Amino acid sequence: MNKKYKNFGNLYIVSTPIGNIKDITYRSIEILKNVNIIAAENIKHTRKLLNVYKIKSNIISLNKNNENKKSKKIFSELLKKKDIAIVSNAGTPLINDPGNIIVKMCHKKDIKITPIPGACSAISAIVSSGIDSKSFCYEGFIPKKKKQIKKMCKKLSIEKRTIILFETSKRIIKSLKIMKKFFGKNRTITFSKEITKFWETIKKTKLEKLIKWLEFDKKRQKGEIVLIIKGQNNKKKKIKEKILKTFKILKKKLSTNLSIKITSKIHNLKKNFLYKYILKKKMT
């Protein structure tokens, strides 16, 4: 062990199954059996996992409501050379879960932090999505309020990387309908639900078709949902001659802005895209 760590305990960030109880590594089990304390997001939930693998380690809670207070407690135990493991309800800790405060505290004191890899729903969803996984951005849960969803969609609508989002079954339809206005009805999306569980579903389609598919059978909406959205296409779109012809006819009688507005409505084209094209071609 590095000398700078010898006076403290170790902090382990341990990944646990996201559904199937068998999706846990031998190393994770070994760490959980040997640490002095397990800091769990939900003690009752985690104890079920520990019982399956006959893990007897002491367990305390570490959740979003007590994170500030419990992080200080965990830190003091690490200073006493106690080894501690952080686990979330499912998957890799700190991804939308508590733990960031204590990790920052450990970095400041040079306390050894060891991540124990394992299940992660975001990664499982993207690798099975059929959408480019070379470059992606993870945005976590979609906001609850309509105004915030619109703000998020506006920002992400021009994102060129693949997008990973989480959503709940209660809000999925509402969010997708708002998303359609910014991303367009034909944006490719993969809907992943209940990954590793009995009702696991992975469906790749277009945004508008996904909404109709989910509305057709409300049971399809239930479960833990991950959305993988294709990034904005980098290829430049060509404007058809008939669209330019419409603009030229209108331009003889109307202003450039009004001609663009009417042309875009007639041909179901984004006004800003048409405006930039016309400026570039110096047709004003």
C-alpha positions in Angstrom: 0.0 0.0 0.0 1.2 3.5 -0.8 2.6 5.2 2.4 0.4 8.2 2.1 -2.7 6.0 2.7 -1.4 4.0 5.7 -2.9 6.2 8.4 -6.5 6.0 7.1 -9.1 3.5 6.1 -10.1 2.9 2.5 -13.3 4.2 0.8 -14.8 1.7 -1.7 -17.4 2.7 -4.2 -19.1 -0.6 -4.9 -21.5 -1.3 -7.8 -24.4 -3.6 -7.2 -27.0 -5.2 -9.5 -29.6 -3.1 -11.3 -32.1 -5.9 -11.4 -30.8 -9.4 -11.7 -29.3 -10.4 -8.3 -26.6 -12.4 -10.1 -25.1 -9.3 -11.7 -22.5 -8.7 -9.0 -18.8 -9.3 -9.2 -16.8 -11.7 -6.9 -14.7 -8.7 -5.9 -17.8 -6.7 -4.9 -18.9 -9.5 -2.6 -15.4 -9.8 -1.1 -15.2 -6.1 -0.4 -18.6 -5.9 1.2 -17.8 -8.9 3.4 -14.5 -7.4 4.7 -15.2 -3.7 5.2 -16.1 -2.4 8.6 -19.1 -0.4 7.5 -21.4 -0.3 4.5 -23.0 3.0 3.8 -26.3 2.3 1.9 -28.8 4.5 0.2 -31.6 2.4 1.6 -30.7 -0.1 4.4 -33.8 -2.3 4.0 -33.2 -2.6 0.2 -29.5 -3.3 0.5 -30.0 -5.8 3.3 -31.8 -8.1 0.9 -28.7 -8.2 -1.3 -26.4 -8.7 1.7 -28.6 -11.6 3.0 -28.4 -13.4 -0.4 -24.6 -13.4 -0.2 -24.4 -13.9 3.6 -22.7 -10.6 4.2 -22.7 -9.6 7.9 -20.9 -6.2 7.8 -22.3 -3.3 9.8 -24.6 -1.1 7.7 -25.6 2.6 8.0 -27.7 4.9 5.8 -26.3 7.5 3.4 -29.1 9.2 1.4 -29.9 12.6 -0.1 -31.7 13.7 3.2 -28.8 12.9 5.5 -25.8 13.1 3.2 -24.2 16.1 4.9 -24.4 14.7 8.4 -23.5 11.1 7.5 -20.6 12.1 5.3 -18.9 13.7 8.4 -19.6 10.5 10.3 -18.1 8.3 7.5 -15.1 10.7 7.3 -14.4 10.4 11.0 -14.5 6.6 10.7 -12.0 6.6 7.8 -9.7 8.7 9.9 -9.8 5.9 12.5 -8.6 3.4 9.9 -12.0 1.9 9.3 -12.7 0.6 5.8 -16.1 1.8 4.3 -18.0 0.8 1.2 -20.7 3.0 -0.4 -23.5 1.3 -2.2 -26.6 2.7 -3.9 -30.0 1.0 -4.3 -28.8 -0.3 -7.7 -26.0 0.1 -10.1 -22.9 2.3 -9.7 -23.0 4.8 -6.7 -22.9 8.6 -7.2 -24.6 8.4 -10.6 -27.7 10.4 -9.5 -27.1 9.0 -6.0 -25.5 10.2 -2.8 -21.7 9.9 -2.2 -20.1 12.9 -3.9 -19.6 14.8 -0.6 -17.6 12.1 1.1 -15.6 11.4 -2.1 -14.6 15.1 -2.2 -13.7 15.0 1.5 -11.4 12.0 0.9 -9.6 13.7 -2.0 -8.7 16.7 0.2 -7.2 14.4 2.9 -5.6 11.9 0.4 -7.7 9.1 1.7 -7.6 6.1 -0.7 -10.7 5.8 -2.9 -11.3 2.5 -4.8 -14.1 2.2 -7.4 -15.4 -1.4 -7.8 -16.8 -1.6 -11.3 -20.1 -3.3 -12.1 -23.7 -2.8 -13.3 -24.7 0.6 -14.7 -28.1 1.1 -16.5 -26.9 4.0 -18.6 -24.0 2.0 -20.1 -26.1 -1.1 -20.5 -28.7 0.9 -22.4 -26.3 2.7 -24.8 -24.3 -0.5 -25.8 -27.6 -2.2 -26.6 -29.3 0.8 -28.3 -28.0 0.4 -31.9 -27.0 4.1 -31.7 -23.4 5.4 -31.9 -21.6 4.9 -28.6 -18.2 6.4 -29.5 -19.2 9.8 -28.1 -22.1 10.5 -25.7 -23.3 12.8 -23.0 -25.2 11.7 -19.9 -27.8 14.2 -18.6 -29.5 12.1 -15.8 -33.2 12.5 -15.1 -35.4 14.7 -17.2 -36.6 17.7 -15.1 -40.1 17.5 -13.6 -41.4 20.9 -14.7 -42.5 21.7 -18.2 -40.5 24.9 -18.4 -37.3 23.1 -17.4 -38.0 20.3 -19.8 -38.2 22.8 -22.7 -35.0 24.5 -21.6 -33.2 21.1 -21.5 -34.6 20.0 -24.9 -33.6 23.3 -26.5 -30.1 22.8 -25.4 -29.9 19.2 -26.3 -31.6 19.5 -29.7 -28.3 20.7 -31.3 -26.1 18.2 -29.3 -24.2 16.1 -31.9 -23.2 13.4 -29.4 -25.6 10.5 -28.4 -27.7 11.6 -25.4 -28.5 9.4 -22.4 -31.6 10.4 -20.3 -33.5 8.8 -17.4 -37.3 9.2 -17.0 -40.1 7.8 -14.8 -43.1 5.9 -16.1 -45.5 8.6 -14.9 -43.9 11.4 -16.9 -42.6 9.6 -20.0 -45.3 10.5 -22.4 -45.4 14.2 -21.4 -41.6 14.4 -21.7 -41.5 12.7 -25.1 -44.2 15.0 -26.6 -42.2 18.1 -25.5 -39.1 16.5 -26.8 -40.7 15.9 -30.2 -41.2 19.7 -30.7 -37.5 20.3 -30.3 -35.9 17.1 -31.7 -38.4 16.5 -34.5 -40.7 13.6 -35.0 -38.1 11.5 -36.9 -35.2 11.7 -34.4 -34.0 8.1 -33.7 -34.4 7.0 -30.1 -34.0 3.8 -28.2 -36.4 3.1 -25.3 -34.8 0.7 -22.7 -36.9 -0.4 -19.8 -36.3 -2.7 -16.8 -32.8 -3.7 -17.9 -31.7 -7.1 -16.6 -35.2 -7.8 -15.2 -37.9 -10.1 -16.4 -39.8 -7.4 -18.3 -36.7 -6.0 -20.0 -37.6 -4.1 -23.2 -35.3 -2.5 -25.8 -37.0 -0.7 -28.7 -35.3 1.4 -31.3 -37.6 3.6 -33.4 -38.4 7.2 -34.3 -39.6 9.6 -31.6 -43.2 10.0 -32.9 -43.5 6.3 -33.4 -42.3 5.6 -29.8 -45.0 7.9 -28.4 -47.7 6.1 -30.3 -46.3 2.7 -29.3 -46.3 3.6 -25.6 -49.8 5.2 -25.8 -51.2 2.0 -27.5 -50.4 -0.1 -24.4 -49.9 1.8 -21.1 -48.2 -1.3 -19.6 -45.3 -0.5 -21.8 -44.7 2.7 -19.9 -44.2 1.0 -16.5 -40.7 0.4 -15.1 -37.3 2.1 -14.9 -36.6 3.8 -18.2 -33.5 4.9 -20.0 -33.7 6.9 -23.3 -30.9 6.8 -25.8 -31.3 9.6 -28.4 -29.3 10.0 -31.6 -27.3 13.2 -31.8 -28.1 15.9 -34.3 -27.1 14.9 -37.8 -24.0 16.7 -39.0 -24.8 16.4 -42.7 -26.0 19.5 -44.4 -29.5 19.3 -45.7 -30.3 20.4 -49.2 -33.3 22.5 -49.8 -35.4 21.3 -52.7 -36.0 23.5 -55.7 -39.7 23.6 -55.2 -39.2 25.2 -51.7 -36.9 27.9 -53.2 -39.5 28.4 -55.9 -42.2 29.1 -53.3 -39.9 31.6 -51.6 -39.1 33.4 -54.8 -42.8 33.8 -55.7 -43.7 35.1 -52.3 -40.6 37.4 -52.2 -42.0 39.4 -55.2 -44.9 40.7 -53.1 -43.7 40.2 -49.5 -40.7 40.9 -47.2 -37.9 38.4 -46.9 -38.9 37.5 -43.3 -42.5 37.0 -44.1 -41.7 35.0 -47.2 -39.5 32.7 -45.2 -42.1 32.3 -42.5 -44.8 31.3 -45.0 -42.5 29.1 -47.0 -41.4 27.2 -43.9 -45.0 26.6 -42.9 -46.1 25.4 -46.4 -43.2 22.9 -46.6 -42.9 22.0 -42.9 -39.4 23.2 -42.7 -37.6 24.9 -39.8 -37.7 28.7 -40.3 -34.2 29.3 -39.0 -32.7 26.7 -41.3 -34.4 28.2 -44.3 -33.4 31.7 -43.2 -29.7 30.8 -42.9 -29.7 29.0 -46.3 -31.3 32.0 -48.0 -28.7 34.4 -46.4 -25.9 32.1 -47.5 -27.1 31.9 -51.1 -27.7 35.7 -51.0 -31.3 35.4 -52.2 -32.5 38.3 -50.1 
